[in-house]
Amino acid sequence: MVTRTYEVRTHGCQMNMHESERIAGMLDEAGYAPVADGVQPGVVVFSTRAVRENADNKLAGNLDHLKRVKHRSPGTQIAVGLASHVVPRWQGCA
């Protein structure tokens, strides 16, 4: 049996790290296994909020690189998860 593999790449704050851990847990439960550094995974997930230009540029650069990887390995899947920052209900209240 072929093991399905994944890599979660995180850009951003601590909340992104938490969300990435949750994504990894869901992939583990679905039968996927994380890959070691330097190994091409079957699935690449980007976890980012892309609310700042730097994070947005990093995401674009990574996707550009993976476009070439996908061309060489058509079975590779790429997923981008964008989450929005949650603004406290009381912000701006006097």
C-alpha positions, 0 to 999 in steps of 0.5 A, a space after each residue: 500500500 502506498 502511503 499518502 504524504 503531506 506537508 503543511 507550510 505555515 506563514 504568519 502568526 501563532 494562530 496560523 501555527 495552531 491552525 496548521 496543527 489542526 490541519 495536520 491532525 485532520 490529515 493524519 486522521 485521514 491516513 496521510 503521513 507527514 514527510 521529512 524535510 527535503 522529501 516531496 509530499 503528495 499534498 502541500 497545504 499552505 496555511 496563511 492569513 496573507 493580510 500583510 504584503 510580506 506573507 502574500 509575497 511568500 505565498 506567491 513565490 511558493 506557489 510559483 515554485 510548486 507550479 514547476 513541481 506539479 508539472 514534473 509530478 502531476 499527482 501532487 496536490 496543492 491546497 491553500 487555506 486562508 483564514 481571516 483574523 477574528 476581531 474581538 466584538 468589543 474592539 472600538 467600543 467605548 
